[in-house]
Amino acid sequence: AWDGFFETNTTGTSCLGPLSGLTKQQEMYKETIKTLISAELTTVVLVCRAEASSMKEAARTSLELSHLGMNNQKLVVSGVFKAASDDPLALAWEERAERAFAAIPDALDGIGRAVAPLLPFAPLGVARLRLLWQAMLGGTISIPVTHAFVQDLPPDRQELFDAVSEQGKGVIMAMGKGGVGKTTMAAELAQFLAGRGHKVLLATTDPAAHLDFSLTDNRGLLTVARIDPREETRKYAAMVMKEAGRNLDEQGKKLLAEDMRSPCTEEIAVFQAFARLVDQGVDHFLVLDTAPTGHTLLLLDAAKAYHREVERAAQKVPPAVEKLLPRMRDPDYTKIIIITLPETTPVHEAGQLEKDLQRAGISTYAWIINQSLAPLVVSDPLLQTKQREEIPHIRKLMTDKAARVYLSAWDARLTGEDGLGLKTEE
């Protein structure tokens, strides 16, 4: 976006100030791009799970990088599982991977590929990294089980859904790192609430989300929406030209139009659309599938900064934008649900997200530990080990978190393939 803006700019200005002050950064950017598109200097390794939704996202990323000229790509598919028993859960896990490989997107089919097997532990530390390489080279691995099984597990996520339904309205935000199941969990919650007779808008701020826009209930209580950055930018620019450009001469209007073409405009437009979504929690449920952690926090942290920019461009701050941060901080209006997996990295990153939210004065309503094996009967040896490796993470969250903690058991329907079309039982 900035590259095109630099090339077509005629006024020498931008939302970040005079373009002359960005010359050094522009040259650095060009050199960086040269390095990234050089096959001799850069190899891009795309990593995805052996799941259809993860492969689709990797394919989307591959095409975007190819469009930029970054064609020296490799693919690593992680978490490939082979059942070692007739355990129904193990067979379902293996079948899911087989379906994903059978339907691998065309964009990934011609890329050099490596496969990493499913491990029952996080490959952290030298010893476990050695085990990872041993497994990738076809060797067998075994580790002692050191964690006793915990019978006193968190309640099922359905109890959380019941508690949310009793509120009658408000904003429910599913947050967490990419790939933990935010989209699927948000869709399931939205269907549950509509099934209880509530009017629900299910929306996403995530460009990679795979929400099914035909997902509606028979009574018309559930609708689905997505923030479209291009459309929001078009509407915002038109509004600014009408309001702020009303009393400008032709030269002033040209300068304003140039300003509206800068990448900053899209950020402001998307932010305002986000604020309008949150505004809808006044009289019904808004279930918001947020973008991955970093993008979402940019939206939240930007509240005050965008006030100044919107005032500069449009001479006024929309009421929805003014009310956004207070509403986000009001636990009766907005309920933050952090989604994580019972694994080292997702739990750590979710913990960092919670701290960032706390610094912004936003509290967490509940945690969902998604795709857990802990409450299931498992007989496959590797999955048994993986099941027991979950226990320290579950125990820590139950002990450390003031917010409610719930469990969502592993379910092949809820792993991003066709889970968005689920019909939730009432």
Summary of the structure (lengths in Angstrom):
residues: 426
radius of gyration: 23.8
end to end distance: 46.7
largest distance: 76.9
contacts: 1309
relative contact order: 0.14
helix: 51%
strand: 16%
